[in-house]
Amino acid sequence: MSHSPATAASFRLRDPVHLLAVGFGSGLAPWAPGTFGTVAALPLFALLYLAPLPLYLLLSGVAVVAGVWICGRAAADVGVHDHPAIVWDEIAGFLIAALPLVLGFGSGQLLLDVAVIFVLFRLFDALKPWPICLLDRRLGGGLGIMADDIAAGVAAALLFLLLSGLWAV
């Protein structure tokens, strides 16, 4: 898959911003880079899941705020807005989607719950239903790159909360 005019080779992995933007290399996968970027979020989530809630919230917030700059800078460097290899937005979005687990919601089967959230997040991120599609179309720069994934994370979290409420019945 070609990423014209920039290619995956345009990213300089020795540059810490580029390394973060491409999810430690996961975004350089030849197909489904967003899915591979979300997979890269799993070890980070596993570490943060064990942390106290305030630390999870703080570091997730840092991932979002820093992501605006990281994604914007990497996109500007390679000359392609929202290049498919830029997956930091997926990493931050997944941390938001997984917040219900940190809050104690779910079936009690952590691996199953993570898998459900993963699938929900990927569906919202890939399909971009309304109003997520509006964010994707109307915002530019790093904020535009991040916003639709943050919204996909919120939507996945809300749907997971709804589903986990139904499981509890």
C-alpha positions in Angstrom: 0.0 0.0 0.0 1.5 3.3 -1.1 1.2 6.4 1.1 1.7 9.0 -1.6 3.3 11.5 -1.6 5.0 10.3 1.6 5.9 6.7 2.2 6.4 4.9 5.4 10.2 5.5 4.8 9.5 9.2 5.2 9.2 8.6 9.0 12.4 8.9 10.9 12.3 6.4 13.7 15.3 8.0 15.4 13.1 11.1 15.9 11.2 10.5 19.2 8.1 12.4 17.8 8.0 10.1 14.7 8.6 7.0 16.8 5.6 7.9 19.0 3.5 9.0 16.0 3.9 5.6 14.3 3.2 3.8 17.5 6.7 2.5 18.0 6.7 1.2 14.4 3.2 -0.5 14.6 1.8 2.1 12.2 4.3 1.0 9.5 2.4 -2.3 9.0 1.7 -2.8 5.3 -2.0 -3.3 5.9 -4.4 -2.2 8.7 -2.0 0.2 10.4 -4.8 1.5 12.6 -5.5 -1.9 13.9 -1.8 -2.5 14.5 -1.6 0.9 16.3 -4.5 -0.2 18.5 -2.6 -3.4 19.3 0.4 -1.3 20.3 -1.9 0.4 22.9 -2.6 -2.9 24.7 0.7 -3.1 26.6 0.4 0.6 27.6 -3.2 -0.1 28.8 -2.0 -3.2 30.7 0.5 -1.0 32.6 -2.0 1.8 33.2 -4.8 -0.6 34.2 -2.8 -1.5 37.3 -2.2 2.2 38.2 -4.5 4.3 40.4 -7.4 5.9 38.6 -6.0 9.5 38.9 -2.8 8.3 37.3 -4.7 6.5 34.5 -6.7 9.7 33.8 -3.6 11.9 33.9 -1.5 9.8 31.6 -4.4 9.3 29.2 -5.0 13.0 29.2 -1.3 13.6 28.5 -1.5 11.1 25.6 -4.4 13.0 24.1 -3.0 16.5 24.6 0.5 15.6 23.5 -1.0 13.6 20.7 -2.3 16.7 19.1 1.2 18.0 18.8 2.9 14.7 18.0 0.4 13.8 15.2 0.4 17.4 13.8 4.2 17.6 13.8 4.7 14.1 12.2 2.1 14.9 9.6 3.7 18.2 8.7 7.2 16.6 8.6 6.0 14.0 6.0 3.7 16.3 4.2 0.5 14.2 4.5 -2.4 15.1 6.8 -3.4 12.0 8.8 -1.0 9.7 7.1 -2.1 6.1 7.7 1.1 5.3 9.5 0.4 7.9 12.2 -1.3 5.8 14.9 -0.7 7.7 18.1 -4.4 8.8 17.8 -5.4 5.1 18.0 -3.3 4.6 21.1 -4.9 7.5 22.9 -8.3 6.7 21.6 -8.1 3.1 22.9 -7.1 4.4 26.4 -10.3 6.4 26.4 -12.3 3.5 25.1 -10.9 1.2 27.9 -11.7 3.7 30.7 -14.8 1.8 31.8 -12.6 -1.2 32.7 -10.5 1.0 35.0 -13.7 2.3 36.6 -14.7 -1.3 37.4 -17.3 -2.0 34.6 -17.4 -5.1 32.5 -18.2 -8.7 32.7 -15.4 -9.5 35.2 -13.5 -11.3 32.4 -10.8 -8.8 31.6 -9.5 -10.4 28.4 -13.0 -10.7 27.0 -13.8 -7.1 28.0 -10.6 -5.8 26.4 -11.4 -7.7 23.2 -14.9 -6.3 23.1 -13.6 -2.7 23.6 -10.9 -3.3 21.0 -13.5 -4.4 18.4 -15.9 -1.6 19.3 -13.2 1.0 19.1 -11.9 -0.3 15.8 -15.4 -0.3 14.4 -16.1 3.3 15.4 -12.7 4.4 14.2 -13.0 2.7 10.8 -16.6 3.4 10.1 -16.7 6.9 11.5 -20.4 7.2 12.0 -22.1 10.6 12.5 -20.9 12.8 14.3 -17.4 11.3 14.3 -17.3 11.8 10.5 -17.8 15.5 11.0 -14.7 15.8 13.2 -12.7 13.8 10.6 -13.8 16.2 7.8 -13.8 19.6 9.5 -10.8 19.7 11.7 -7.2 20.1 10.5 -3.7 19.6 11.9 -3.0 17.5 14.9 -6.4 18.3 16.4 -8.1 16.9 13.4 -6.0 13.7 13.5 -6.8 13.1 17.1 -10.4 14.3 17.4 -12.1 11.5 15.5 -10.2 8.8 17.4 -11.0 10.4 20.7 -14.7 10.5 19.7 -14.4 6.9 18.6 -13.0 6.1 22.0 -15.8 7.9 23.8 -18.4 6.1 21.6 -16.8 2.7 22.2 -16.7 3.4 25.9 -20.4 4.4 26.0 -21.5 1.5 24.0 -19.4 -0.9 26.2 -21.1 0.7 29.3 -24.5 0.0 27.8 -23.6 -3.5 26.9 -22.1 -4.2 30.3 -25.3 -2.9 31.9 -27.2 -5.4 29.8 -24.9 -8.2 30.8 -25.5 -7.4 34.4 -29.3 -7.8 34.0 
